[in-house]
Amino acid sequence: MKERPIPHEIIQPTENLDVRFRLFEDTGSFVSSHWHNSLEIIYITSGSLHVKIGSQTFDLHEDDCILINSSVVHATHCIDGNTSIMLQVPSPFLKRYMPDYDSCFFDLAIHSKDGSYQVRLAQLKKILKDMEAIEILKPEAGSLHFNSLLFELLFLLYHHFRIPGESLQQPLVSSSLTMLEPVLEYTNLHYSRPIAIQEVADIAHLQPQYFCRKFKLFMGQTYLEYLNEIRLSHIYADLLNKDTPLYEILENHGFTNYKLFRKIFREKFGCTPGEIRSRREKT
């Protein structure tokens, strides 16, 4: 995507609004595991997107819509390009209007065949498309209409896509992820060089063994897997956007073992770096 989230994304509100709304045209990207303190909705308007949320994976196509709850670790991979609508609503905003927000979980259940459910989902998608029109046309005082649509969407979510009591553990998860935030920021700054477990455990003020258990529990992967995923995200971007030789890209982003890189790359993307570049040339 043209805007690449950082591991813990700080949501900057849309001008004169309390939420973040963006229209994306993604020619190919891999966004590594990250989280943010906002509820996020992604609506695919063309193309496809692979989304991993926790241990679940979803292959989204045109007219598919997915919701990611606050403080849930997720990653995205776009292979052949897409256009999409993205809406992020910060948790403090939601708490202001939903007193029981901390004990709520939202789910669009995108594969549900229930007729009445599909009607509600179509209403939600229409609201997002109306928001898109405002973003494109920018009518005078358009924020008034946008805000009315936003509250209509939140009302719809609360009454038809809310699962009460599902996120009773969410404050604990959020607190633990907040504690890991300095580790993620440090990793993003220094990923291109070797990083020892003791080094990041010290940042988290934890013993190395306990740090490893806690990181795996809340991030859904080991620290080394996360570190390599960050490296892969940068390598993937360079393969799509630069003509730099592969060996230089690997050196720039911290991979010194080519055989290991090939193995991890194929496991993650199901292809070789050369095939990624071939796709770019075809487009």
C-alpha positions as CSV (number, residue, x, y, z in Angstrom):
1,M,0.0,0.0,0.0
2,K,1.1,3.6,-0.4
3,E,0.9,4.1,3.3
4,R,2.8,1.4,5.3
5,P,1.7,0.9,8.9
6,I,4.4,0.6,11.6
7,P,4.1,-2.3,14.1
8,H,2.1,-0.3,16.5
9,E,0.3,2.2,14.3
10,I,-0.4,5.6,15.9
11,I,-3.7,6.6,14.3
12,Q,-3.7,10.2,13.0
13,P,-7.3,11.5,12.6
14,T,-8.7,12.6,9.3
15,E,-8.7,16.4,9.0
16,N,-11.5,17.9,11.3
17,L,-12.6,14.4,12.2
18,D,-11.9,11.9,15.0
19,V,-11.2,8.9,12.7
20,R,-8.8,7.9,10.0
21,F,-10.3,7.3,6.5
22,R,-8.2,6.4,3.5
23,L,-8.6,5.2,0.0
24,F,-5.8,2.9,-1.1
25,E,-4.4,1.8,-4.4
26,D,-2.0,-1.1,-3.7
27,T,0.1,-2.4,-6.5
28,G,1.7,-5.0,-4.2
29,S,2.8,-5.1,-0.6
30,F,3.5,-7.1,2.5
31,V,2.7,-5.4,5.8
32,S,4.2,-7.3,8.7
33,S,2.5,-8.1,12.0
34,H,1.3,-4.9,13.8
35,W,-1.5,-3.6,15.9
36,H,-3.1,-0.3,16.8
37,N,-5.5,1.1,19.4
38,S,-8.4,1.4,16.9
39,L,-11.1,-0.6,15.4
40,E,-10.3,-1.1,11.7
41,I,-12.5,-1.9,8.7
42,I,-11.1,-2.8,5.3
43,Y,-13.4,-2.9,2.2
44,I,-11.9,-4.3,-1.0
45,T,-13.3,-2.4,-4.0
46,S,-11.2,-4.3,-6.6
47,G,-8.5,-6.9,-6.6
48,S,-7.6,-9.1,-3.6
49,L,-5.9,-9.0,-0.2
50,H,-4.6,-11.7,2.1
51,V,-5.2,-10.9,5.8
52,K,-3.9,-12.7,8.8
53,I,-5.6,-11.9,12.1
54,G,-4.1,-13.8,15.0
55,S,-4.0,-17.4,13.9
56,Q,-6.8,-17.0,11.2
57,T,-6.2,-16.1,7.6
58,F,-8.6,-14.6,5.1
59,D,-8.4,-14.2,1.4
60,L,-10.5,-11.1,0.5
61,H,-11.7,-10.3,-3.0
62,E,-13.8,-7.5,-4.6
63,D,-16.7,-6.5,-2.4
64,D,-15.4,-8.4,0.7
65,C,-15.2,-6.5,3.9
66,I,-13.3,-7.4,7.1
67,L,-13.2,-5.9,10.6
68,I,-10.1,-6.0,12.9
69,N,-10.7,-5.2,16.6
70,S,-8.5,-2.9,18.6
71,S,-5.2,-4.4,20.0
72,V,-5.5,-7.5,17.7
73,V,-2.2,-8.4,15.9
74,H,-2.6,-8.7,12.1
75,A,-0.7,-8.6,8.9
76,T,-1.6,-8.1,5.2
77,H,-0.2,-9.3,1.9
78,C,-1.3,-7.9,-1.5
79,I,0.0,-10.0,-4.4
80,D,-1.7,-8.8,-7.6
81,G,-2.9,-5.4,-6.5
82,N,-6.1,-3.9,-5.2
83,T,-8.1,-0.8,-4.3
84,S,-9.7,-0.5,-0.9
85,I,-11.4,1.7,1.6
86,M,-9.9,1.7,5.1
87,L,-11.6,3.2,8.2
88,Q,-10.0,3.3,11.6
89,V,-11.9,4.5,14.6
90,P,-9.7,5.1,17.8
91,S,-10.7,3.3,20.9
92,P,-11.1,6.5,23.0
93,F,-13.7,7.7,20.5
94,L,-15.6,4.4,20.7
95,K,-15.5,4.5,24.5
96,R,-17.0,7.9,24.4
97,Y,-20.1,6.7,22.7
98,M,-20.2,3.0,23.7
99,P,-19.9,2.8,27.5
100,D,-19.4,-1.0,27.4
101,Y,-16.9,-0.9,24.6
102,D,-14.2,-2.7,26.6
103,S,-16.4,-5.7,26.9
104,C,-17.4,-5.8,23.3
105,F,-16.1,-7.7,20.3
106,F,-17.1,-7.0,16.7
107,D,-17.3,-9.5,13.9
108,L,-18.5,-9.0,10.3
109,A,-18.6,-12.8,9.7
110,I,-17.9,-12.3,6.1
111,H,-18.8,-15.8,5.0
112,S,-22.2,-15.9,6.7
113,K,-25.0,-16.9,4.4
114,D,-27.8,-15.6,6.6
115,G,-30.1,-13.4,4.5
116,S,-30.9,-10.7,7.1
117,Y,-27.2,-10.6,8.1
118,Q,-26.2,-10.0,4.4
119,V,-28.7,-7.1,4.3
120,R,-27.0,-5.5,7.3
121,L,-23.6,-6.0,5.7
122,A,-24.7,-4.5,2.5
123,Q,-25.9,-1.4,4.5
124,L,-22.5,-1.1,6.1
125,K,-20.7,-1.4,2.7
126,K,-23.0,1.3,1.3
127,I,-22.1,3.7,4.1
128,L,-18.4,3.1,3.3
129,K,-19.0,3.8,-0.4
130,D,-20.9,7.0,0.5
131,M,-17.9,8.0,2.7
132,E,-15.6,7.3,-0.3
133,A,-17.7,9.6,-2.5
134,I,-17.3,12.4,0.1
135,E,-13.5,11.8,0.2
136,I,-13.3,12.0,-3.6
137,L,-15.7,14.9,-4.3
138,K,-14.9,16.9,-1.2
139,P,-18.2,18.8,-1.1
140,E,-18.5,22.0,1.0
141,A,-19.0,21.1,4.7
142,G,-18.6,17.5,3.7
143,S,-17.4,16.6,7.2
144,L,-21.0,17.1,8.4
145,H,-22.3,14.4,6.1
146,F,-19.2,12.2,6.8
147,N,-19.8,12.4,10.5
148,S,-23.5,11.5,10.2
149,L,-22.5,8.4,8.1
150,L,-19.8,7.5,10.7
151,F,-22.4,7.5,13.5
152,E,-24.8,5.5,11.4
153,L,-22.1,3.0,10.7
154,L,-21.2,2.7,14.4
155,F,-24.9,2.3,15.4
156,L,-25.1,-0.5,12.8
157,L,-21.9,-2.2,14.2
158,Y,-23.1,-1.9,17.8
159,H,-26.6,-3.4,17.2
160,H,-25.9,-6.0,14.5
161,F,-22.2,-6.9,14.5
162,R,-21.4,-6.8,18.3
163,I,-20.7,-9.9,20.3
164,P,-21.1,-8.9,24.0
165,G,-18.6,-10.2,26.5
166,E,-16.2,-11.6,24.0
167,S,-13.3,-9.2,24.8
168,L,-13.2,-9.4,28.6
169,Q,-9.5,-10.1,28.4
170,Q,-8.9,-7.2,26.0
171,P,-7.6,-4.7,28.6
172,L,-5.0,-7.3,29.6
173,V,-4.0,-7.9,26.0
174,S,-3.8,-4.2,25.3
175,S,-1.7,-3.6,28.4
176,S,0.7,-6.4,27.4
177,L,1.0,-5.1,23.8
178,T,1.7,-1.6,25.2
179,M,4.5,-3.1,27.2
180,L,5.9,-4.6,24.1
181,E,5.6,-1.4,22.1
182,P,9.2,-0.2,22.8
183,V,10.5,-3.6,21.7
184,L,8.6,-3.3,18.4
185,E,9.8,0.2,17.8
186,Y,13.4,-0.7,18.6
187,T,13.2,-3.7,16.2
188,N,11.9,-1.5,13.4
189,L,14.8,0.9,13.9
190,H,17.5,-1.8,14.2
191,Y,16.2,-4.8,12.2
192,S,19.0,-4.6,9.7
193,R,21.6,-5.7,12.2
194,P,21.7,-8.8,14.5
195,I,19.5,-8.3,17.6
196,A,20.0,-10.5,20.6
197,I,17.1,-11.7,22.8
198,Q,18.9,-10.3,25.9
199,E,19.0,-6.9,24.2
200,V,15.2,-6.7,23.6
201,A,14.4,-8.4,26.9
202,D,16.2,-5.6,28.7
203,I,14.1,-3.0,26.8
204,A,11.0,-4.8,28.1
205,H,12.5,-5.1,31.6
206,L,11.9,-8.9,31.6
207,Q,14.1,-11.9,31.9
208,P,14.9,-13.4,28.5
209,Q,13.0,-16.6,29.0
210,Y,9.9,-14.8,30.3
211,F,10.2,-12.3,27.5
212,C,10.2,-15.0,24.9
213,R,7.1,-16.6,26.3
214,K,5.2,-13.3,26.7
215,F,6.2,-12.2,23.1
216,K,4.9,-15.5,21.6
217,L,1.7,-15.4,23.6
218,F,0.7,-11.9,22.6
219,M,2.3,-11.5,19.2
220,G,1.5,-15.0,18.0
221,Q,5.0,-15.7,16.8
222,T,8.5,-15.9,18.3
223,Y,10.7,-12.8,18.4
224,L,13.0,-14.2,15.8
225,E,10.0,-14.9,13.5
226,Y,8.9,-11.3,14.0
227,L,12.3,-9.9,13.3
228,N,12.6,-11.9,10.1
229,E,9.1,-10.8,9.1
230,I,10.1,-7.1,9.5
231,R,13.1,-7.8,7.3
232,L,10.9,-9.6,4.7
233,S,8.5,-6.7,4.5
234,H,11.4,-4.3,3.6
235,I,12.9,-6.8,1.1
236,Y,9.5,-7.4,-0.5
237,A,9.0,-3.6,-1.0
238,D,12.5,-3.3,-2.5
239,L,11.8,-6.2,-4.9
240,L,8.7,-4.4,-6.1
241,N,10.1,-0.9,-6.3
242,K,13.8,-1.1,-6.9
243,D,16.2,-2.8,-9.4
244,T,18.9,-3.3,-6.8
245,P,20.5,-6.8,-7.0
246,L,19.0,-9.3,-4.5
247,Y,22.3,-9.8,-2.6
248,E,22.5,-6.1,-1.9
249,I,18.9,-5.9,-0.8
250,L,19.5,-8.8,1.7
251,E,22.6,-7.1,3.0
252,N,20.7,-3.8,3.4
253,H,18.0,-5.5,5.5
254,G,19.9,-7.9,7.7
255,F,19.8,-11.3,6.0
256,T,23.3,-12.8,5.8
257,N,22.2,-16.5,5.2
258,Y,20.9,-16.7,1.7
259,K,19.7,-20.3,2.0
260,L,17.7,-19.5,5.1
261,F,16.3,-16.4,3.4
262,R,15.1,-18.5,0.4
263,K,13.4,-21.0,2.8
264,I,11.6,-18.3,4.8
265,F,10.6,-16.3,1.7
266,R,9.0,-19.3,0.1
267,E,7.2,-20.3,3.3
268,K,5.8,-16.8,3.6
269,F,4.9,-16.0,0.0
270,G,4.9,-19.3,-1.8
271,C,7.2,-18.2,-4.5
272,T,10.8,-16.9,-5.2
273,P,12.1,-13.3,-5.2
274,G,12.5,-13.6,-8.9
275,E,8.9,-14.5,-9.4
276,I,7.9,-11.4,-7.4
277,R,9.9,-9.2,-9.8
278,S,8.5,-11.0,-12.8
279,R,5.0,-10.1,-11.6
280,R,6.0,-6.5,-11.2
281,E,7.3,-6.4,-14.8
282,K,4.1,-7.8,-16.1
283,T,2.1,-5.1,-14.4
